[in-house]
Amino acid sequence: MAFPNWTEEHEAFRESVRRFTAEEIRPFAEKWQAEGFFPDEVFRKAGELGLLGVRFDPRWGGSGLDYWYTVILVEELVRGRDIGCVVGLLVQCEMATAVIHAHGSDALREEWLVPAIKGERIAALGVSESGGGSDVASLQTTATVDGDDYVINGSKIFISNGARADFVTLAVRTGGPGPDGVSLVVCPTDAKGFQVSRRLQKVDLHSSDTAELFFDDVRIPRRYLIGEEGRGFRYVMGAFQGERLVLSVMMNALCDDVLGETLSYLAERKAFGRPIASMQVWRHRMADWMAKLEASRALTYRAAEQLAAGDREGDLTVSMSKLFGADLVRGLVLDCAHAFGGYGFMEENYVARCSRGVQNWGIGAGTSEIMREIIAKHRMPAGPA
Ligand SMILES: Cc1cc2nc3c(=O)[nH]c(=O)nc-3n(C[C@H](O)[C@H](O)[C@H](O)COP(=O)(O)OP(=O)(O)OC[C@H]3O[C@@H](n4cnc5c(N)ncnc54)[C@H](O)[C@@H]3O)c2cc1C
């Protein structure tokens, strides 16, 4: 039996995402990267096709599907060759709204989740702060109760969609130190005192906006609390599975695309009178990457299978998958860029452009060191000395 066992429904879904990508992303990818922006309209178009709520309950406008459809969605979006745009879309549906879907009140879902699934409101997830992103439990931004409101003070950094978001799913401190003092709230970006302090200049993913946000006595109603006070840390950790799966799939799909480009080039390009693809050093190097990519994909699919089945082992497998993928991208993409010789350093070359941001894959949704910590905790419960 082929693994995964794709059905006709999967293939039909794949076809519709492929068409969306071919029509709405790929033709504009280079322009958006040069301009450092992709239009908000892309969210609305994705929403119309049901791409922003694949696993969400149909009651709120979602499609009620499972993780396999998320895998297909991401594999096809990456073909658009604008990872910045893909990050923007996936932050919306995987990172910022998943916790509202899972833990928010019906009123909160009606007000924020429904328009986000339609692509009519853009969402960001605000967790990381300048003092540290990995140690979520030590975040400093506060939300203090004042009558029927919370008053928020602090700042967030590296927030994807931060400059254009209509609302931020925001991690704040409502209690004492540590994880039990953390809560999640919805913070509308038109609230008085909210400010985009700066749009950050990244070395890659130019079309996605990444911002630093500032909160100066921002007042929001207490009903904008997501779930229960003091549970925010657990909610964020719970949502990481989806984020890590998405990133793992993105890395495999990117590697697949880059490898395909490189193999075509090596077959055509000649040196010393023969195709480079006939030289053993390159044949073996590419064979190594093909084998590693296949292993990475198998690990990611295994994680998707476990997550779709609600198997708790999925937490561990998806961390392994993200760790493995981040190392894979770094090695594979740099080697592939090298295969293009001088062209591998030119802006006009897709593989060269991909090589610019390779280290980023080991950062978001938990760094590679944090993935190793999670794996070790699962399999080596004694802990470090
Ligand atoms: C392009 C981009 C988009 C992002 N989008 C968002 C977003 O939308 N929302 C959001 O909230 N955040 C976002 N982030 C932030 C991201 O989640 C953080 O950068 C990440 O969690 C790491 O936090 P940090 O940068 O503060 O690094 P730190 O936590 O300061 O870590 C610095 C280094 O120390 C290592 N380290 C930390 N702890 C340990 C440990 N226990 N053991 C060993 N090594 C350790 C890390 O692995 C890292 O190498 C984004 C980041 C980038 C680059």
The ligand as an SDF file (V2000), in Angstrom:
LIG
                    3D

 53 58  0  0  0  0  0  0  0  0999 V2000
   10.7600   34.9800   10.4730 C   0  0  0  0  0  0  0  0  0  0  0  0
   10.2860   34.8370   11.8850 C   0  0  0  0  0  0  0  0  0  0  0  0
    8.9170   34.8740   12.1590 C   0  0  0  0  0  0  0  0  0  0  0  0
    8.4570   34.7610   13.4700 C   0  0  0  0  0  0  0  0  0  0  0  0
    7.1130   34.8600   13.7210 N   0  0  0  0  0  0  0  0  0  0  0  0
    6.6720   34.8670   15.0130 C   0  0  0  0  0  0  0  0  0  0  0  0
    5.2870   35.0980   15.3040 C   0  0  0  0  0  0  0  0  0  0  0  0
    4.4500   35.2360   14.3970 O   0  0  0  0  0  0  0  0  0  0  0  0
    4.9080   35.1610   16.6020 N   0  0  0  0  0  0  0  0  0  0  0  0
    5.7970   34.9800   17.6200 C   0  0  0  0  0  0  0  0  0  0  0  0
    5.3630   35.0430   18.7630 O   0  0  0  0  0  0  0  0  0  0  0  0
    7.1130   34.7710   17.3780 N   0  0  0  0  0  0  0  0  0  0  0  0
    7.5670   34.7100   16.1000 C   0  0  0  0  0  0  0  0  0  0  0  0
    8.9030   34.5030   15.8370 N   0  0  0  0  0  0  0  0  0  0  0  0
    9.8430   34.3850   16.9520 C   0  0  0  0  0  0  0  0  0  0  0  0
   10.3560   32.9720   17.1850 C   0  0  0  0  0  0  0  0  0  0  0  0
    9.3280   32.1580   17.6780 O   0  0  0  0  0  0  0  0  0  0  0  0
   11.5410   33.1050   18.1400 C   0  0  0  0  0  0  0  0  0  0  0  0
   12.5840   33.7650   17.4450 O   0  0  0  0  0  0  0  0  0  0  0  0
   12.0130   31.7620   18.6560 C   0  0  0  0  0  0  0  0  0  0  0  0
   11.0550   31.2060   19.5280 O   0  0  0  0  0  0  0  0  0  0  0  0
   13.3520   31.8840   19.4220 C   0  0  0  0  0  0  0  0  0  0  0  0
   13.2760   32.8890   20.3760 O   0  0  0  0  0  0  0  0  0  0  0  0
   14.4430   34.0190   20.4400 P   0  0  0  0  0  0  0  0  0  0  0  0
   14.6230   34.5550   19.0860 O   0  0  0  0  0  0  0  0  0  0  0  0
   14.0980   34.9790   21.5090 O   0  0  0  0  0  0  0  0  0  0  0  0
   15.7300   33.2140   20.8190 O   0  0  0  0  0  0  0  0  0  0  0  0
   16.1990   32.7830   22.3150 P   0  0  0  0  0  0  0  0  0  0  0  0
   15.0660   32.1150   23.0170 O   0  0  0  0  0  0  0  0  0  0  0  0
   16.8140   33.9850   22.9320 O   0  0  0  0  0  0  0  0  0  0  0  0
   17.3090   31.7300   21.9510 O   0  0  0  0  0  0  0  0  0  0  0  0
   18.6040   32.1090   21.5030 C   0  0  0  0  0  0  0  0  0  0  0  0
   19.3920   30.8230   21.2390 C   0  0  0  0  0  0  0  0  0  0  0  0
   19.4950   30.0660   22.4660 O   0  0  0  0  0  0  0  0  0  0  0  0
   18.9860   28.7600   22.2510 C   0  0  0  0  0  0  0  0  0  0  0  0
   18.2990   28.2680   23.4490 N   0  0  0  0  0  0  0  0  0  0  0  0
   17.2380   28.8130   24.0900 C   0  0  0  0  0  0  0  0  0  0  0  0
   16.8450   28.0190   25.1010 N   0  0  0  0  0  0  0  0  0  0  0  0
   17.6590   26.9380   25.1000 C   0  0  0  0  0  0  0  0  0  0  0  0
   17.7630   25.7410   25.8950 C   0  0  0  0  0  0  0  0  0  0  0  0
   16.9060   25.5070   26.8990 N   0  0  0  0  0  0  0  0  0  0  0  0
   18.7470   24.8600   25.5970 N   0  0  0  0  0  0  0  0  0  0  0  0
   19.6070   25.0920   24.5800 C   0  0  0  0  0  0  0  0  0  0  0  0
   19.5680   26.1790   23.7860 N   0  0  0  0  0  0  0  0  0  0  0  0
   18.6070   27.0940   24.0390 C   0  0  0  0  0  0  0  0  0  0  0  0
   18.0120   28.8760   21.0910 C   0  0  0  0  0  0  0  0  0  0  0  0
   17.8310   27.6280   20.4410 O   0  0  0  0  0  0  0  0  0  0  0  0
   18.7070   29.9140   20.2240 C   0  0  0  0  0  0  0  0  0  0  0  0
   19.6560   29.2860   19.4080 O   0  0  0  0  0  0  0  0  0  0  0  0
    9.3890   34.5830   14.5310 C   0  0  0  0  0  0  0  0  0  0  0  0
   10.7560   34.5190   14.2610 C   0  0  0  0  0  0  0  0  0  0  0  0
   11.2100   34.6390   12.9540 C   0  0  0  0  0  0  0  0  0  0  0  0
   12.6860   34.5850   12.6790 C   0  0  0  0  0  0  0  0  0  0  0  0
  1  2  1  0
  2  3  1  0
  2 52  2  0
  3  4  2  0
  4  5  1  0
  4 50  1  0
  5  6  2  0
  6  7  1  0
  6 13  1  0
  7  8  2  0
  7  9  1  0
  9 10  1  0
 10 11  2  0
 10 12  1  0
 12 13  2  0
 13 14  1  0
 14 15  1  0
 14 50  1  0
 15 16  1  0
 16 17  1  0
 16 18  1  0
 18 19  1  0
 18 20  1  0
 20 21  1  0
 20 22  1  0
 22 23  1  0
 23 24  1  0
 24 25  2  0
 24 26  1  0
 24 27  1  0
 27 28  1  0
 28 29  2  0
 28 30  1  0
 28 31  1  0
 31 32  1  0
 32 33  1  0
 33 34  1  0
 33 48  1  0
 34 35  1  0
 35 36  1  0
 35 46  1  0
 36 37  1  0
 36 45  1  0
 37 38  2  0
 38 39  1  0
 39 40  1  0
 39 45  2  0
 40 41  1  0
 40 42  2  0
 42 43  1  0
 43 44  2  0
 44 45  1  0
 46 47  1  0
 46 48  1  0
 48 49  1  0
 50 51  2  0
 51 52  1  0
 52 53  1  0
M  END
$$$$
